[in-house]
């Protein structure tokens, strides 16, 4: 009794002699193979492979016009590396060279005429069972690949959510809404886009920039939440949040975290070298830090903090403009002007 998957297999017979085709049908049909197509014209094989999509090809070698070796070339060209389409050669050519050439050309088995019905059925069944097992393995591999992708997406989503919550944990102490980190990420991404960054890097900036102040976790509340000017000693402690943040995020081989660590360390550096913590100047400052410096300053100015009221948008924009060439990279300010400013309908400030 044939397995249903084998019984439903599609078998293509390619032989130029009708009696040979009839013989094969008499051998196979009583054994339960019901889906058989045949052709006496080997030039139609390419079309039949596409239309009929056989699970097995029974092929004669000695045919006029286009012999079986040429048909094997067609089969090989029409199937991909991942396909397993077995070809059983049934031929009167019992020479060693013909067998070697057929098997090296892609045939999976080789039987010489006159045919033994039991041998043909056995060879056909073996090849079809192999094909079924191959398809099962391929389907299982595809399923496993999907599961791996799903798991990867789940892990990536969990990682991103962890990073988002880490950013909010730092901001929650002086921005209970947590919106500052998100706004800085969006603004930094728009600036990066205006600077011509690749889409993948823009998205990474959007995700990494919100972690710029994660080091505030290590700053005492008495300093972080002070509603008045900080003393010099207190300001030195406040400045340490850059190093603290970089330490928290450093040591990872994940590009997103490496970028976030770079931003945390450098977003308070100044174009003129008077920033902190390292006193870097100009293009010594990583471009990501220069971008976040503008995005962070604008958002901090236009929203209330414990130590100040919110500034108006025009006032904040004028302050950033005044800081060009001193605090901020002029190219980044221009990118900011062309995106964030234009979207706010405040381009006149820069004219």
Secondary structure, 3 states (H helix, E strand, C coil): CCCHHHHCCEEEEECCCHHHHHHHHHHHHHHCCCEEEEECCHHHHHHHHHHCCCCEEEECCCCCCCCHHHHHHHHHHHCCCCCCCEEEEEECCCCHHHHHHHHHCCCCEEEECCCCHHHHHHHHHHHHHHHHHHHHHHHHHHHHHHHHHHHHHHHHHHHHHHHHHHHHHHHCCCCCCCHHHHHHHHHHHHHHHHCCCCHHHHHHHHHHHHHCCHHHHHCCHHHHCCCCCCCHHHHHHHHCHHHHHHHHHCCCCCHHHHHHHHHHHHCCCCCCCCCCCCCCCHHHCCHHHHHHHHHHHHHHHCCCECCECCCCHHHHHHHHHHCECCCECHHHHHHHHHHHHHHCCCHHHHC
